[in-house]
Amino acid sequence: MANLSELDLQNLRHLIGGYDVSHCKMKEYASSATDSQIKQFFEKGAKSAMDNKNELMKFLQ
């Protein structure tokens, strides 16, 4: 793990949490959507949020 300050860790926690919430919400929106284009839009957003979360998690390894 890189030498991260306490502020860096707090910021990472905040960003990771935000992406996690976004992922969960977009998955729920996608499952509720009846229009295929809207469903695809939210599924793509959910995947992007999860990818971003996973990328940030690498800083904690």
N, C-alpha and C positions, 0 to 999 in steps of 0.2 A: 504494500500500500504506500502511496506517495505520502509525503509529509503534509497532511492537511491540517489547517488550523481549526479551532472549534467553530469559528464562523463559517468556514468552508463546509464542515460537516452539517451544520444547521441548515445551510443553503441547500446542500444535497438532499437532506431529509425532506425539506419543503418541496423541492422540485420532484423528487421521486414520489412523494405522497400525492402531489397534484396530478402527475401522469397516471398513477394508479387509479385515482378517482375518475379521471377522464376516461380511462380504459373501461372501467366498470359501467359508467353511465352510457358510453357509446355502444357497448355490447347490449345493454338493456334497450336502448333506443332502436338498435338494429333488429332485435328480436321482436319488437313491437311494430315495426314498420310493415306496411302492406305493399307499398310501392317498391319494386325491385331496385330502382335507381337510388332511392333514399336508403334502403337497406344496405346496398353496396357502399354508399357514401359513409354511413356510420361504421360499417365493418372495416373499411379502409382507415378511418380515423382511429378506431380501437386498436388496430394493428400498429399504426404509427405511434400511438401513445405507449403501447407495450414495448416497442422497439426503443423508444427514447428512454423509458424507464430502465430497460436492460442495459443500455449504453451507459447511463449514469451509475448503475450498480457496479460497473467495472471499476470505478474509482474507489470502491470500498473493499476491493479484494487485495 
